[in-house]
Amino acid sequence: MSLAQQYRLATKYLRYYFTAGNRHDVHSPFVFSLIEDVLLDKTNHAAFGEIEELRKQLLASTETLQVTDLGAGSLISSGNERKVSDITRYAAKQPKFGQLFYRLVQYLQPKQLLELGTSMGLSTAYMAKAAPGARVYTIEGCPNIAARARKNFDALHLNNITQVTGNFDTVLPDVLRQMQRPDWVYIDGNHRKEPTLAYFEQCLQYVHEYSLLIFDDIHWTPDMEAAWHTIREHEQVTMTIDLFFIGLVFFRKDFKVKQHFTLKY
């Protein structure tokens, strides 16, 4: 990301920060409860410490990997060799979002979860730790990164994760057919408009009324903002929540009127 892009993103974030709503600005009981019980929950679960200790180890690692980049490009380097520490620093979601996923999983109780973009597997681990009885499918395009993530899952004693390695365009249809009714889909792998919308359309064939779709970096570029706008306006979508770095998409039919919220987090 160039300095100009970073500046634009920072400007957008400041605008979001000073205009986003809070619990006093919403009249939806569902959203109010989500804010109270999930966004504002500061409980420090034991799993947080385990995963963040692993993050520290990865950030201190001197290991390098030969990578295959199938997405919108690296924020780190244009070469094929990357440090595990750099992948962790720049590609992994911040702890606050992994912990948000943990609380959301505990709150919504999904049984089948799908993640597009494993990276080092820290977000995957938060989801898997939150629901040991659920099955988490995670897709990673780079075989070497997927193999390194498997080591991380083993270190955390996680056995409810199914890894799939391959290009999203190739493997996603088969994974969705296998899952049939995903309760949760986190799309974090190809930060461009057309692929993002393609994955969204594919998921729409399988989601149900109580599914949740999460899109990463919805304000990263004008391209991603255009994708987010299209998703928000889709006829099957009944509510969205914009948390700036991620967007939540709901399909619940008890939301009689389509609603869009921008909340501070």
GIPERA-V843122 format. One record per backbone hydrogen bond with DSSP energy under -1.0 kcal/mol. CO is the residue of the C=O (numbers start at 1). NH is the residue of the N-H. E is the energy in kcal/mol with one decimal. If there is no record, write none. Layout:
CO,NH,E
CO,NH,E
//
This chain:
2,6,-2.5
3,7,-2.4
4,8,-2.2
5,9,-2.5
6,10,-2.5
7,11,-2.3
8,12,-2.3
9,13,-2.4
10,14,-2.3
11,15,-1.9
12,16,-2.6
13,17,-3.3
14,18,-1.9
16,20,-2.7
21,264,-2.6
22,25,-2.1
28,32,-2.8
29,33,-2.3
30,34,-2.1
31,35,-2.5
32,36,-2.6
33,37,-3.2
34,38,-1.6
34,39,-1.9
35,40,-2.5
45,48,-1.1
46,50,-1.5
47,51,-2.5
48,52,-2.6
49,53,-1.9
50,54,-1.7
51,55,-2.2
52,56,-2.0
53,57,-1.8
54,58,-2.4
55,59,-2.6
56,60,-1.4
63,84,-2.7
65,82,-2.7
80,67,-3.9
82,65,-2.9
83,87,-2.4
84,88,-2.4
85,89,-2.2
86,90,-2.8
87,91,-2.3
94,97,-1.2
94,98,-1.8
95,99,-2.8
96,100,-1.2
97,101,-2.5
98,102,-2.0
99,103,-2.1
100,104,-2.8
101,105,-2.8
102,106,-2.2
103,107,-2.2
104,108,-3.0
105,109,-2.3
111,135,-2.5
112,183,-2.1
112,184,-1.3
113,137,-3.3
114,186,-3.0
115,139,-2.8
116,188,-2.3
118,121,-2.1
121,125,-2.3
122,126,-2.0
123,127,-2.1
124,128,-2.8
125,129,-2.9
126,130,-1.4
131,134,-2.1
135,113,-2.6
136,162,-3.1
137,115,-2.4
138,164,-2.6
139,117,-2.7
140,166,-2.1
142,146,-2.4
143,147,-2.3
144,148,-1.9
145,149,-2.4
146,150,-1.9
147,151,-1.4
148,152,-1.5
149,153,-2.4
150,154,-2.4
151,155,-2.2
152,156,-1.4
153,158,-2.5
154,157,-1.4
160,136,-2.8
162,138,-2.4
164,140,-2.3
167,170,-1.2
167,171,-2.6
168,172,-2.4
171,175,-2.2
172,176,-2.7
173,177,-2.0
174,178,-2.1
175,179,-2.4
176,180,-3.1
179,181,-2.4
183,212,-1.8
184,114,-2.2
185,214,-3.2
186,116,-3.0
187,216,-2.2
190,192,-2.2
192,196,-1.9
193,197,-2.6
194,198,-2.2
195,199,-2.6
196,200,-2.2
197,201,-2.6
198,202,-2.1
199,203,-2.5
200,204,-2.0
203,206,-2.2
203,207,-2.0
208,211,-1.9
212,185,-2.4
213,249,-2.7
214,187,-3.2
215,247,-2.3
217,220,-1.5
221,225,-2.2
222,226,-2.1
223,227,-1.7
224,228,-2.6
225,229,-2.2
226,230,-2.0
227,231,-2.4
228,232,-2.6
229,233,-1.7
231,234,-1.2
234,237,-1.1
238,259,-1.9
239,250,-3.0
240,261,-2.6
241,248,-2.9
242,263,-1.8
243,245,-2.2
245,217,-2.8
246,243,-2.6
247,215,-2.5
248,241,-2.2
249,213,-2.1
250,238,-2.1
250,239,-1.3
252,255,-1.1
254,256,-1.2
259,240,-1.9
261,242,-3.4
262,21,-3.1
//
